[in-house]
Amino acid sequence: MIWYPYEQMKTMKTPYKIIDANGVYLYTENQKLIDSVSSWWSVIHGYKHPELNQAIISQAEKFSHVMLGGLTHEPVQKLSEKLQEFLPGDLDYSFFSDSGSVAVEVALKMALQYYMNRGEEQRTTILALEHAYHGDTFKTMEAGDDEDYHFVLKAYGPSKYVIHIPTETEALEQVFEKYHDCLNCFIVEPLLQGAGGMRMYDVSFLKRARELCDKYDVLLIFDEVATGFGRTGHRFVADLVLPDILVLGKALTGGYIGHAVTVARKKVFEGFYDSNPQHALMHGPTFMGNALACSVALKSIELFEKGAYMDRIRRIEEITRREMEGFSDERIKEVRIMGGCVCVEVKDAGTLKGYQQYAYERGVFSRPFLKYLYAMVPYVITEDELVKVLHTMKEWFAL
């Protein structure tokens, strides 16, 4: 029996069974659906892309996987080199893993050990945002701030190792002034908080965070698992404000295979580069640097670059703003748009009950959660397809 994610198995409705997928479409036995959420925001090039398919086939004909413990291979070397060229600043040191959550775990472990290696054993505290979501493994849950996902941690009581603040500059300044001596990192989903409710905030907050992290020698971590590769309307938010550690996943492989990377700046890497074996980063996911994943990631980045994807994302935002302009309803709290994301937050979660089936019957796959009806479409979507997604969202409120 399959144990499905985020579901009460006793009461869940039967999931839609997909038998094929192509472009922006998912196919069931009796319906053709525009995937408006890109399979949890990862399938940026659409399904069954011939070049991505071929990248995997070509690599599989050689080998699919070898461990990075004592071995290496060309795809992981090329991907590391490409990321060094592709990412801003001196984000040059790539530690690979098999999922975004694990990659964030690596980042948090990296930040803690960075100071332990320096003998600063008092720096055990993480600073994070209210409504944060960084994954479902235990340390990422602790850094997160969303009881709808992480209520199980109530068994442990409030964490003494994490401080959460709102995205307000005054709160940011106050917490640094009070706690800077014990902080090892400040971790954020930059500009767009995904699973916490598609919350959006201004880059000025991040710029001030960079200043304070520099002043007090605290590592700044950007969790761009969801926001990377253009979702905010920027290639990476790291292009605007340079973090010390950057975490990427989801769209890294075009949504084809689970893979992620924790990328460190030179000063972080040098905090581990030592003749003392105890200063090494003792972490090693079995499938880190998987050859299939690295091969498809290389091709995905190539498609992103040569396909003028930032222009596509700007066009998606333009169409979304045009179609959603003036849209309101007494049941709606707010409509938010940023880059390749649109979110309709309602006042009562009951307002969205039944929407998924409504959208399904109209040829759109959607997955609203809590009080949030949103779309994060594949970047290859056409204007007509995007308009259909947006009109379906609006028409629900006309019932």
Secondary structure, DSSP 8 states (H G I E B T S, - for coil): ----TT--TTT--------EEEBTEEE-SS-EEEETTHHHHT-TT-BS-HHHHHHHHHHHTT-S---SSS---HHHHHHHHHHHHHSSTTEEEEEEESSHHHHHHHHHHHHHHHHHTTT-TT--EEEEETT----SSHHHHHH---HHHHGGGGGG-S-TTEEEE-S-HHHHHHHHHHHGGGEEEEEE--SEETTTT-EE--HHHHHHHHHHHHHHT-EEEEE-TTTTTTTTSSS-GGGTS--SEEEE-GGGGTTSS--EEEEEEHHHHHTT-SS-GGGS-----TTTT-HHHHHHHHHHHHHHHHTTHHHHHHHHHHHHHHHHTT---TTEEEEEEETTEEEEEESSGGGGTTHHHHHHHTTEE---BTTEEEE---TT--HHHHHHHHHHHHHHTT-
